[in-house]
Amino acid sequence: MIRKVTLLAVGALMGATAMSAINVFGSSAEAAGAATYRQLAIFGNVFERVRAQYVTPPEEDKLIENAINGMLTSLDPHSSYLNQEAADDMRTQTRGEFGGLGIEVTMEDELVKVITPIDETPASRAGVLSGDFISEIDGEPVRGLSLGQAVDKMRGPVNTAIELTILREGADAPIKIKVVRDIIAVKAVRSRVEDDIGYLRVISFTEKTYDDLSDAIEKMTDEIGEDRLKGFVLDLRLNPGGLLDQAISVSDAFLDRGEIVSTRGRNAEETRRFNSRPGDLTGGKPVIVLINGGSASASEIVAGALQDHRRATVLGTRSFGKGSVQTIIPLDSSTALRLTTALYYTPSGTSIQGTGIKPDIRVEQPVPEELRGRVKPSGESELRGHIQGENEDEEGSGSIAYVPPDPKDDVQLGYAMELLRGEKTDPAFPPNPDQAANEN
């Protein structure tokens, strides 16, 4: 008997995700001094000794790669060296397209569980069903693999075949299903109509996010009817971040004027400010933003901008607290450097590095008893070597990152919809944008 528990949480993903501004720029730093070059000479000497005298011949490229990563990880948890595989994977994530099967999965009892096959994808056409358990991938047992390792094995070149061994409730024996990989375009935004409310869940900030969001807003407004539409829920929970320009565009979709975010680097002249343009895609309809400990980086930019301008009420629990900007610097045709180059600030001039966005209305999401102890609070302030935030205190950042798989059990979402419908009242809703204009 396979016990069915769906665990929706973030862990290593949060530590690895960077809000990426992809750029190439020159350095204005002064040349290294003589002492630095002497240290580099020592490094070269050590490398030669290891290469020539270590008990077994080392892989020289691995030695250098590990040395580079050691230097970068000593700076902060988000700076890193991207070898060809890592750089390709990052580009795939930001494009929102990859060669794969088209299934959303989680890990349960050491097996890969299919949450849902995406419509019109290879997995859906091959007969993979929601609730299936994948026990083998091309004959290799899934037990012993992490979820990430299993996902990597299922991704691959387009038009290549893969065989999945499926355990399905009610089936007498394991089922073998052959699936041919194809280009999977992942929707960055999912939406649905909740009677008189438009629900928007932003999953990540890829190159497609703003376009998906604007399409969803237009479609739901037409479906519900502008006169009947009570407002929108913008769900940023479990959103690890992504591209800075997309966070700016998403914020701009709800704003008519004002600063969205500023980034401040090592030198004052590197400060950049990003402002909204006229045109609120929702026509000024009420907006409630949902956040939790899984809301990081780009999602915190959006929540912070809408909160500071009193354009939306932020509801849930404290966000992750990743307030740093990573710039992707190509090193050659295949590798790159991901380097923290700035901190970002909300329109009120507040850095949330290590503190996170504090919701206007705090609503805890109950965690099922069987998952207590397995779902733990997550936050930037808990990461070893994180950049100390200007406003960081003992409370730190982050909170529980859990969203129930069934919307009927979603206390935070239910609270938001009751506010929008006037079934519940709170001093923080609706917000007062005029007050924000006076404060800013």
C-alpha positions as CSV (number, residue, x, y, z in Angstrom):
1,M,0.0,0.0,0.0
2,I,1.5,3.3,-1.1
3,R,0.9,6.2,1.4
4,K,-0.2,9.3,-0.5
5,V,1.1,12.6,0.9
6,T,1.8,15.6,-1.2
7,L,4.6,17.8,0.1
8,L,4.8,21.3,-1.4
9,A,7.8,22.9,0.1
10,V,11.0,24.7,-1.0
11,G,14.4,23.9,0.3
12,A,17.6,23.9,-1.8
13,L,15.7,25.7,-4.5
14,M,15.5,28.8,-2.4
15,G,19.2,28.8,-1.7
16,A,20.1,28.3,-5.3
17,T,17.7,30.7,-7.0
18,A,19.0,34.1,-8.0
19,M,17.1,37.1,-9.2
20,S,19.1,37.3,-12.4
21,A,19.8,40.5,-14.3
22,I,21.6,39.2,-17.4
23,N,24.3,41.7,-18.4
24,V,27.9,42.0,-19.4
25,F,29.8,44.9,-18.0
26,G,33.4,46.1,-17.4
27,S,34.9,46.4,-14.0
28,S,35.7,49.7,-12.5
29,A,37.7,48.2,-9.7
30,E,41.4,49.1,-9.3
31,A,44.1,46.7,-10.4
32,A,45.1,44.1,-7.7
33,G,48.1,45.0,-5.6
34,A,51.4,43.2,-5.5
35,A,50.4,41.2,-2.4
36,T,47.4,39.8,-4.3
37,Y,49.6,38.7,-7.1
38,R,51.9,37.0,-4.6
39,Q,48.9,35.1,-3.3
40,L,47.9,34.1,-6.8
41,A,51.5,32.8,-7.4
42,I,51.1,30.6,-4.2
43,F,47.8,29.3,-5.6
44,G,49.6,28.4,-8.9
45,N,52.3,26.6,-6.9
46,V,49.8,24.6,-4.9
47,F,47.9,23.6,-8.0
48,E,51.2,22.4,-9.6
49,R,52.1,20.4,-6.5
50,V,48.7,18.7,-6.4
51,R,48.7,18.0,-10.1
52,A,52.1,16.5,-10.1
53,Q,52.3,14.8,-6.7
54,Y,48.9,13.8,-5.4
55,V,48.5,10.1,-4.8
56,T,46.2,9.6,-7.8
57,P,46.1,11.8,-10.9
58,P,43.4,14.5,-10.2
59,E,41.0,15.9,-12.8
60,E,42.7,19.3,-13.4
61,D,39.5,21.0,-14.7
62,K,37.6,19.9,-11.6
63,L,40.4,21.2,-9.4
64,I,40.1,24.6,-11.0
65,E,36.3,24.6,-11.0
66,N,36.2,23.7,-7.3
67,A,38.8,26.4,-6.5
68,I,36.7,29.0,-8.3
69,N,33.5,27.9,-6.5
70,G,35.3,27.9,-3.2
71,M,36.2,31.6,-3.8
72,L,32.6,32.5,-4.8
73,T,30.7,30.6,-2.1
74,S,32.9,32.3,0.5
75,L,31.2,35.6,-0.6
76,D,27.5,34.7,-0.2
77,P,25.1,31.7,-0.9
78,H,24.0,33.1,-4.3
79,S,27.3,33.8,-6.2
80,S,28.6,30.8,-8.2
81,Y,30.5,29.6,-11.2
82,L,28.3,28.2,-14.0
83,N,30.0,25.5,-16.0
84,Q,28.5,24.6,-19.4
85,E,25.8,22.3,-17.9
86,A,24.8,24.8,-15.2
87,A,24.7,27.7,-17.7
88,D,22.6,25.8,-20.1
89,D,20.2,24.9,-17.3
90,M,19.9,28.5,-16.2
91,R,19.1,29.6,-19.8
92,T,16.5,26.9,-20.0
93,Q,14.8,28.0,-16.8
94,T,14.7,31.7,-17.8
95,R,13.3,30.9,-21.2
96,G,10.5,28.8,-19.7
97,E,11.0,26.0,-22.3
98,F,12.9,22.7,-22.2
99,G,12.9,19.3,-23.8
100,G,10.9,17.0,-21.5
101,L,7.7,15.1,-20.9
102,G,5.2,17.6,-19.6
103,I,4.5,16.5,-16.0
104,E,4.4,18.2,-12.7
105,V,5.9,16.0,-10.0
106,T,6.8,15.7,-6.4
107,M,8.6,13.1,-4.3
108,E,6.6,10.7,-2.1
109,D,7.8,7.6,-0.3
110,E,11.1,7.8,-2.4
111,L,9.1,7.6,-5.6
112,V,8.3,10.3,-8.1
113,K,4.6,11.1,-7.9
114,V,2.8,12.7,-10.8
115,I,0.8,15.7,-9.6
116,T,-0.6,16.3,-13.0
117,P,0.3,15.8,-16.7
118,I,0.2,19.1,-18.6
119,D,-2.4,19.1,-21.4
120,E,-1.2,18.5,-24.9
121,T,2.3,17.3,-23.9
122,P,4.0,13.9,-24.5
123,A,3.2,12.6,-21.1
124,S,-0.5,13.4,-21.5
125,R,-0.7,11.8,-24.9
126,A,1.2,8.7,-23.7
127,G,-1.4,8.1,-20.9
128,V,0.4,9.2,-17.8
129,L,-2.2,10.1,-15.2
130,S,-2.4,12.3,-12.1
131,G,-1.6,10.1,-9.0
132,D,0.8,7.8,-10.9
133,F,4.0,6.8,-9.2
134,I,7.2,6.5,-11.3
135,S,9.3,3.7,-9.9
136,E,11.9,3.4,-12.7
137,I,13.3,5.7,-15.4
138,D,14.7,3.8,-18.4
139,G,15.1,0.7,-16.1
140,E,16.9,2.6,-13.3
141,P,15.2,2.6,-9.9
142,V,14.0,6.0,-8.7
143,R,14.7,5.0,-5.1
144,G,17.9,6.6,-4.0
145,L,17.6,9.6,-6.3
146,S,16.7,13.1,-5.3
147,L,13.7,14.8,-7.0
148,G,16.2,17.0,-8.9
149,Q,18.2,14.0,-10.1
150,A,15.0,12.2,-11.3
151,V,13.8,15.3,-13.1
152,D,17.2,15.7,-14.8
153,K,16.9,12.1,-16.1
154,M,13.4,12.8,-17.5
155,R,14.6,15.9,-19.4
156,G,16.6,15.5,-22.5
157,P,16.9,16.2,-26.2
158,V,13.7,16.6,-28.2
159,N,12.5,13.5,-30.2
160,T,14.4,11.1,-27.9
161,A,12.4,8.3,-26.1
162,I,12.3,7.4,-22.5
163,E,10.6,4.5,-20.7
164,L,8.8,5.1,-17.4
165,T,7.7,2.3,-15.1
166,I,4.5,3.4,-13.5
167,L,2.8,2.1,-10.3
168,R,-0.9,2.9,-10.6
169,E,-3.6,2.3,-7.9
170,G,-5.8,-0.5,-9.1
171,A,-3.3,-1.9,-11.6
172,D,-2.3,-5.5,-11.0
173,A,1.3,-4.9,-12.2
174,P,3.7,-2.1,-13.0
175,I,2.9,-0.4,-16.3
176,K,5.6,0.4,-18.9
177,I,5.0,3.7,-20.8
178,K,7.2,4.9,-23.6
179,V,7.3,8.7,-23.9
180,V,9.0,10.7,-26.7
181,R,10.4,14.0,-25.4
182,D,9.2,17.3,-27.0
183,I,9.6,21.0,-26.3
184,I,7.7,21.8,-23.1
185,A,6.6,25.4,-22.8
186,V,6.0,26.0,-19.1
187,K,3.3,28.6,-18.3
188,A,4.8,31.0,-15.8
189,V,1.3,32.1,-14.7
190,R,-1.7,29.9,-13.9
191,S,-5.1,31.5,-13.6
192,R,-8.7,30.5,-12.9
193,V,-12.0,32.2,-12.3
194,E,-13.4,31.9,-8.7
195,D,-16.9,33.1,-9.4
196,D,-16.5,36.9,-9.2
197,I,-12.7,36.9,-8.4
198,G,-9.7,36.4,-10.7
199,Y,-7.0,34.2,-9.3
200,L,-3.5,34.6,-10.6
201,R,-0.6,32.3,-9.5
202,V,2.8,33.4,-10.7
203,I,5.0,30.3,-10.5
204,S,8.3,31.9,-11.6
205,F,9.7,35.0,-13.3
206,T,10.8,33.8,-16.7
207,E,10.8,35.6,-20.1
208,K,7.1,34.6,-20.5
209,T,5.7,35.9,-17.2
210,Y,4.4,39.3,-18.1
211,D,2.8,38.1,-21.3
212,D,1.1,35.2,-19.5
213,L,-0.1,37.5,-16.8
214,S,-1.5,40.2,-19.1
215,D,-3.3,37.5,-21.2
216,A,-4.8,36.0,-18.0
217,I,-6.0,39.3,-16.7
218,E,-7.7,40.2,-20.0
219,K,-9.3,36.7,-20.3
220,M,-10.7,36.6,-16.8
221,T,-12.0,40.2,-16.9
222,D,-13.9,39.4,-20.1
223,E,-15.2,36.1,-18.6
224,I,-16.4,37.5,-15.3
225,G,-17.4,40.9,-16.6
226,E,-15.9,44.2,-15.5
227,D,-19.0,45.2,-13.5
228,R,-19.2,41.9,-11.6
229,L,-15.4,41.5,-11.0
230,K,-14.6,42.0,-7.3
231,G,-10.9,42.0,-7.7
232,F,-7.8,39.8,-8.1
233,V,-5.7,37.5,-5.9
234,L,-2.0,37.5,-7.0
235,D,-0.5,34.4,-5.5
236,L,3.3,34.6,-5.1
237,R,3.7,31.8,-2.6
238,L,6.4,29.2,-3.3
239,N,7.7,31.5,-6.0
240,P,11.5,31.4,-5.9
241,G,12.1,34.4,-8.2
242,G,13.7,34.9,-11.5
243,L,14.4,37.8,-13.9
244,L,14.5,41.3,-12.6
245,D,12.9,42.8,-15.7
246,Q,9.9,40.5,-15.4
247,A,9.4,41.5,-11.7
248,I,9.4,45.1,-12.8
249,S,6.9,44.4,-15.7
250,V,4.6,42.4,-13.4
251,S,4.6,45.2,-10.8
252,D,4.0,47.8,-13.6
253,A,0.9,45.8,-14.6
254,F,-0.9,46.9,-11.4
255,L,0.6,50.4,-11.1
256,D,0.0,53.8,-12.8
257,R,2.9,55.7,-11.5
258,G,5.8,55.7,-9.1
259,E,9.0,53.8,-8.4
260,I,8.9,50.0,-8.5
261,V,12.4,49.2,-7.2
262,S,15.9,50.5,-7.0
263,T,19.2,48.6,-7.1
264,R,22.3,49.9,-5.3
265,G,25.7,48.5,-5.9
266,R,29.2,49.0,-4.6
267,N,29.5,52.5,-6.1
268,A,26.9,55.3,-5.8
269,E,26.9,55.9,-9.5
270,E,25.7,52.3,-10.1
271,T,22.4,53.0,-8.4
272,R,19.5,52.4,-10.8
273,R,15.8,53.2,-10.4
274,F,12.9,51.6,-12.2
275,N,9.6,53.4,-12.5
276,S,6.2,52.3,-13.6
277,R,4.4,53.6,-16.7
278,P,0.8,54.8,-16.9
279,G,-1.7,52.0,-17.4
280,D,-3.1,49.6,-14.8
281,L,-4.1,46.4,-16.6
282,T,-6.8,45.6,-13.9
283,G,-8.4,49.0,-14.2
284,G,-7.8,49.7,-10.5
285,K,-9.6,46.6,-9.2
286,P,-8.7,45.6,-5.7
287,V,-5.7,43.3,-5.4
288,I,-4.6,41.0,-2.6
289,V,-1.1,39.5,-2.8
290,L,-0.3,36.2,-1.1
291,I,3.2,35.5,0.2
292,N,4.9,32.9,2.5
293,G,8.4,31.7,3.2
294,G,8.7,30.4,-0.3
295,S,8.3,33.9,-1.8
296,A,11.8,35.1,-2.7
297,S,13.7,37.6,-4.8
298,A,11.6,38.8,-7.8
299,S,8.4,37.9,-6.0
300,E,9.4,40.1,-3.1
301,I,10.1,43.0,-5.5
302,V,6.5,42.7,-6.7
303,A,5.0,42.4,-3.2
304,G,7.1,45.2,-1.8
305,A,6.2,47.6,-4.7
306,L,2.5,47.0,-4.5
307,Q,2.6,47.2,-0.7
308,D,4.6,50.4,-0.5
309,H,2.3,52.1,-3.0
310,R,-0.8,50.8,-1.2
311,R,-1.9,49.3,-4.4
312,A,-2.5,45.9,-2.9
313,T,-2.9,44.3,0.5
314,V,-0.2,41.7,1.3
315,L,-1.5,38.7,3.1
316,G,0.1,35.6,4.5
317,T,3.4,35.1,6.3
318,R,6.9,36.7,6.1
319,S,8.7,36.2,2.8
320,F,12.1,34.6,2.3
321,G,14.2,37.8,2.5
322,K,16.5,37.5,-0.6
323,G,17.2,41.1,-1.4
324,S,20.3,40.8,-3.6
325,V,20.8,41.1,-7.3
326,Q,22.9,38.5,-9.2
327,T,24.4,39.5,-12.6
328,I,25.2,36.8,-15.1
329,I,28.5,37.5,-16.6
330,P,29.5,35.3,-19.6
331,L,33.1,34.1,-19.3
332,D,33.3,32.4,-22.7
333,S,31.0,30.8,-25.2
334,S,29.8,28.2,-22.7
335,T,30.5,29.2,-19.1
336,A,29.4,32.2,-16.9
337,L,29.8,33.8,-13.5
338,R,26.8,34.5,-11.3
339,L,27.9,37.3,-9.1
340,T,26.0,39.4,-6.5
341,T,26.5,43.0,-7.6
342,A,23.8,44.9,-5.8
343,L,21.0,45.0,-3.3
344,Y,17.5,46.0,-4.2
345,Y,15.3,48.4,-2.3
346,T,11.5,48.8,-2.2
347,P,9.9,52.2,-3.2
348,S,10.1,53.4,0.4
349,G,13.9,52.8,0.3
350,T,13.8,49.7,2.5
351,S,16.1,46.8,1.9
352,I,14.5,43.4,2.7
353,Q,17.7,41.5,2.6
354,G,17.6,39.1,5.6
355,T,14.2,40.4,6.8
356,G,11.7,39.7,4.1
357,I,8.4,41.4,3.3
358,K,6.1,41.6,6.3
359,P,2.5,41.0,5.3
360,D,-0.2,43.6,6.1
361,I,-2.4,40.9,7.3
362,R,-0.7,37.9,8.9
363,V,-2.6,34.6,8.2
364,E,-0.9,31.3,9.1
365,Q,-1.4,28.3,6.9
366,P,-2.1,25.2,8.9
367,V,0.2,22.3,8.1
368,P,-1.4,18.8,8.2
369,E,-0.3,16.7,11.2
370,E,1.4,14.1,9.1
371,L,3.7,16.8,7.6
372,R,4.6,18.6,10.8
373,G,8.3,18.3,11.3
374,R,8.9,17.8,7.6
375,V,7.8,21.3,6.5
376,K,10.1,23.8,8.3
377,P,10.4,27.6,8.1
378,S,12.9,28.8,5.4
379,G,14.5,32.2,5.0
380,E,17.6,34.0,3.7
381,S,18.7,34.8,7.3
382,E,19.2,31.1,8.0
383,L,21.6,30.6,5.0
384,R,25.2,30.3,6.1
385,G,27.3,33.2,4.8
386,H,24.3,35.3,3.7
387,I,24.8,39.1,3.2
388,Q,23.8,40.8,6.5
389,G,20.8,42.9,5.8
390,E,20.5,46.6,6.9
391,N,17.3,45.9,8.9
392,E,18.1,42.4,9.9
393,D,17.2,41.5,13.5
394,E,16.8,38.5,15.7
395,E,13.4,37.6,14.2
396,G,15.1,37.1,10.8
397,S,13.3,36.4,7.6
398,G,11.1,33.6,6.1
399,S,8.3,31.4,7.4
400,I,6.7,28.1,6.6
401,A,6.5,27.5,2.9
402,Y,3.4,25.3,2.5
403,V,0.4,25.5,0.2
404,P,-2.3,22.8,0.4
405,P,-2.8,20.9,-2.9
406,D,-6.6,21.4,-2.5
407,P,-7.8,25.0,-2.7
408,K,-10.6,24.1,-0.3
409,D,-8.0,23.6,2.4
410,D,-6.2,26.9,1.6
411,V,-6.9,29.1,4.6
412,Q,-4.9,32.1,3.2
413,L,-6.6,32.0,-0.2
414,G,-10.0,31.7,1.5
415,Y,-9.3,34.7,3.8
416,A,-8.3,36.8,0.7
417,M,-11.5,35.9,-1.2
418,E,-13.6,36.7,1.8
419,L,-12.0,40.2,2.0
420,L,-12.6,40.8,-1.7
421,R,-16.2,39.9,-1.4
422,G,-16.8,41.9,1.8
423,E,-17.6,38.8,3.9
424,K,-14.7,39.7,6.2
425,T,-13.2,43.1,7.1
426,D,-9.7,44.3,8.1
427,P,-8.2,47.7,8.6
428,A,-5.5,46.9,6.1
429,F,-8.0,46.2,3.3
430,P,-8.6,48.1,1.1
431,P,-5.3,49.9,1.2
432,N,-5.1,53.7,0.9
433,P,-3.0,54.7,-2.2
434,D,-3.3,58.4,-1.4
435,Q,-1.6,57.9,2.0
436,A,1.3,56.0,0.2
437,A,1.7,58.9,-2.2
438,N,2.0,61.4,0.7
439,E,4.5,59.1,2.5
440,N,6.7,58.6,-0.6
